[in-house]
Each structure stands twice: as structure tokens, then as C-alpha cells.
Amino acid sequence: MEKREEILDEENINQMESGTDEMVEAAEMEERKIDDGVIIKFDNVKKVFGSDFAALEDISLEIQEGEFVSIVGASGAGKSTFLKLIYAEEMPTGGEVYFEGKPLSGISRRKLPFHRRRIGTVFQDFKLLPKKTAFENVAYAMEVSGAPTDEIMEDVPQILDIVGLSDKMEKYPHELSGGEQQKVVMARALIHKPIVIIADEPTGNLDPVASLEIVKLLLKINKLGTTVILASHDREVVNKAAKRVIVLERGRVVCDDARGKYKMC
Amino acid sequence: MFLVLGRTIRESFRNFWRNGWLSVAAVSVMIFSLFTISVLFVITETGSNILRNVQERVNVSIYFKSDVSEENISKAKIDLESYSEVASVEYVSKEKALEDFKSNNVNEPAIVKSLEELGENPLLASLVVKAKSPDQYESVSAYLAEASFKEDISRVNYGKNKEIIEKLNRIVAEIKKIGSILAVLLAGISILIIFNTIRITIYTHRQEIEVMRLVGASNTFIRLPFIFEGIIYGAIASVISMGLLFLSVRFTAQYFPSVVLPENLFSFYLKNFALLLGMQLAIGTFLGIFSSIIAMRKYLRI
């Protein structure tokens, strides 16, 4: 009980700090839209798998719109579960996750796809379709949501240009390097113009140079106003981002620094 | 909406094609079950046609003694008509019976001649009774045995066709029973095989399905290709089964004496073409959709 209150207090302070931090950044970057709105809120969330394994416990925190948050922690600390709760792949066992002020537990299965279109996801293992070209992989995300063909023909090259792959649109995933494949995934994540990008170990399969490029890309996306949540155990990646860092340990938040470095609390 | 539908249908056909032998197996079992069902339908339909035809020819003829007056006979007619199980009663007078006899034996002048030599009409007046249904003749004859005019009856001509009808009835019922069991069995097998085919399709597409879910494809969009695949199995099977039925009906029609049948088997097929095809399409697509839905509920976590 005592420990929990401690964590909560710490979080409140961090929250205030991150709020002021945002203000400073806003002054620095005029193009960035600043809204004090909380976009994601975890309220005393608990997630238990099976009958006794608690992947997450006592998670209460807020993420502001436009924030860049790094989630760090050892394997099995609950990073992926934390992210899955946001894109509603998993539902909390206790507590509640709010997205734009609305509880996710109230979302119907029919509405779930629309929730997912507001969130772009990037994974360590890319999850690209091997029999489709870079262009088709990105176009596929639009096709499944019923976008008209002319819109697809217009938007896809644009987004591939943003990630720097305009010359490799017709290449298949196996013809691309790991970094390039991850860029295709980023393009796919961005195609719906999501308000949040979730990246689960996006650099896990990449060499340091490619990793750096991906982080730069994430920072660029964040600069344009999209909230980014990055889970990683790569020290370099997190330090490069130099933004808010939340440290998870055995399913609990042990640190939450507004301008953090990779560390173990 | 049409766009989504178009993309989905294209995808389903591709799945169907890529599954290769599995699709062939699924379609063939479906063909067998549809074919059995439709053959069953044709047999029972023609069977009951034959029955109806024979039943219409069945009647009970009551011959009255030659000294019974016409008045008494018409009384007996009224009496019989009041009996609830009797459909119609027709009076055949001595003269009418003679005329019929003559016209039936026009080709045998010797008989007609001997009849004329006899000088008087040897034939008896009769009442031809038709019951409402064939199994009521028993009670009609029982009624006759107790009737007030039983003393006037010379003889009752009944029971000639009874056995044939009963036999036919039994055969048709038997065919219906065995055929239904067979049809249900085959339908069950085709559901299982289509279910398995769709399951494998889901398995081979799990990567795509995962991506679809992540990029926010609607559940309908994810499910539709599998439903369409089921429909494709059903539709193809019913068209092929219809063709098979065409060939087999055409073949058997040649060997089936048209005397027994009120109409030719083949013309029956043509007359009921739309009905048969519609029935098979309905059953086929139902089986396809049904098995797809079970497979999806079990293996598609959305």
C-alpha cells in the first residue's frame, strides 16, 4: 500500500513536469500543435494472464497529445502488454484504459477497427505481407478500410516519399533491407493519418545505423503532431529520443522521467 | 461498398484456386450430397406421380342383380354419396354397360354377334364408387357388407389394385427414408470438409488477417472472403450436380417405360429445371456459408 502511494505521488510530480516541458517545447517549435488534452489515460490498470501471472499491476498514468514516450524495461516487464492495451488487442483485468477520454472497455467489436485506424502500429518483426510490394503493402491498409482506388494511388506514393522510399515502391520485402522494411511499416502505420503511433521494439532487428534512422523518423512524425509511444530496450535508441521515459519492472512503473535517459531505477 | 465487394470476391476466387485439391475435394463431396438430394427429390416426385396416377384408376364397382329396379339403385347411390369417405359415385346403367362392352369389343365381331343373338342384355347395372383416398376402400367395402341394399348386390369388384398401391406406397416411403439418411450423411461430410478447407485457408492467411486487424480492417471485410469461398463451393457444386442430373435423367429416361409414368422423366427434369437448380443452389450455398461460419467462429479470433 505504501509503495503504491509513493509511485502515485511520483507520477503526479512527473505529470506536472512533463506538462511544463511541453510548454517549453511549444515555444521552441511553432508548427507543433499543443493541446493540453490527455490522449491516453491508464487508471489503476491491472492485467493478469492465466490465473496468477500479473503482466501489469497498479498502472496509473497519462499521456498527453503530441507527447513522445519511451517505455523501457527488461523482456517480460510488460512493455508489449502495455501497448496492446492501448490498441485494444488486450483488455485490462482491472482498472480502465481511456483513449481520448473514452473507456476502451466500452468499445464494441464492430467499432474496434475504427479505433485501430486512429493508431498506427510498428513492430520488431515488421508484419509485412511477403507477396506484396512496398507499394501494395501500404495500399493494402487503405484497401481494407474501403478507400477508393484514386485516393490510394495518390496517398501511397506521398507517404512512401515521407519515409524516404519513393525509389523502392515496387520492391518486395525480401528485396529490401531491414531498415527499409521497417520504413515501409512506418508508411503503412501513417497511411490512416493516426493520432498515435505505437512502436513495439521497432529497432529490435536492425543494426545501429538503421535504428538511428528509424528513431529520427519517429521524432519527425512526432514533430508533426502525432503522439508516439516507443517501447524499446535499446539504450541508444531511447537516449537519442531524449524524451519522457517510463520504466517498467515486473509489471509496475518504477520510474517516469519527463526528459529521461535509459536507466534502471 | 461495391469496391470492397469486388476486392473481396477477387480474393475469394484466388483462395479457391490456390487451395487446389482441397477445393476439388470440397466441391466433389458437395456435388455428391447435392446430387443425392436431387435424385431423391426426382424419385419421390415421380414415385408419387405414379401413385397418384394409379390411384385415380382405382375404384369399386358394385354390380346389382338384374332384377333390381333403377329406383332402388339410385336410392343406393344417394345412400353411398352420403358416406363421408366416398368421393364420387357414378351410375352405369345396363344399356350404358352394353354400349361400353360393344365399343370395347368392336374388333371382335363374333362376341358382338353372339350378344345380339342372345336377344336381351346380359350385363348388370352398376355403381362405380371412388373413395377420397386409397386406404379408405377398406372401410367402403366394409360399409357395403352392412349396407341396407346388400341383398341387391350381385358382386363387388374390389381389391384388384389394392396390393399394387400398397406396394408402391411402401417403396416410395422406403426410398424417402434411406435417401434422407444418405442426404443428411453426405451433407454432414461436406460441411466437415468445407469447414476444414476454410480452416486451412484461415491458417495460411493468418499473417494477412493479423495485418488486416492491425491496420483496422472491418470485421466484415475480414470475414467476407471466407463466406464467399463457401458460396463458391456451393455454387460450383450445384451447377455440376445439375449437369450430372441432366445426364443421368436423360440416360434412365430411355429405359423407363413411359406407360407407367404419367410423363417422361426427362420432361419432368426440364419442367422443374428452375426449381431443381434453385433448390440445389440454396442448399449448396447454405452448406458453404454454414461451414465457413463454424470455421471462422473457431479459428478466426476477431
Boltz contact constraints between the chains, C-beta under 6 A:
constraints:
  - contact:
      token1: [A, 113]
      token2: [B, 216]
      max_distance: 6.0
  - contact:
      token1: [A, 113]
      token2: [B, 218]
      max_distance: 6.0
  - contact:
      token1: [A, 116]
      token2: [B, 216]
      max_distance: 6.0
  - contact:
      token1: [A, 117]
      token2: [B, 216]
      max_distance: 6.0
  - contact:
      token1: [A, 121]
      token2: [B, 214]
      max_distance: 6.0
  - contact:
      token1: [A, 127]
      token2: [B, 211]
      max_distance: 6.0
  - contact:
      token1: [A, 129]
      token2: [B, 208]
      max_distance: 6.0
  - contact:
      token1: [A, 141]
      token2: [B, 215]
      max_distance: 6.0
  - contact:
      token1: [A, 144]
      token2: [B, 212]
      max_distance: 6.0
  - contact:
      token1: [A, 144]
      token2: [B, 217]
      max_distance: 6.0
  - contact:
      token1: [A, 144]
      token2: [B, 221]
      max_distance: 6.0
  - contact:
      token1: [A, 145]
      token2: [B, 216]
      max_distance: 6.0
  - contact:
      token1: [A, 146]
      token2: [B, 4]
      max_distance: 6.0
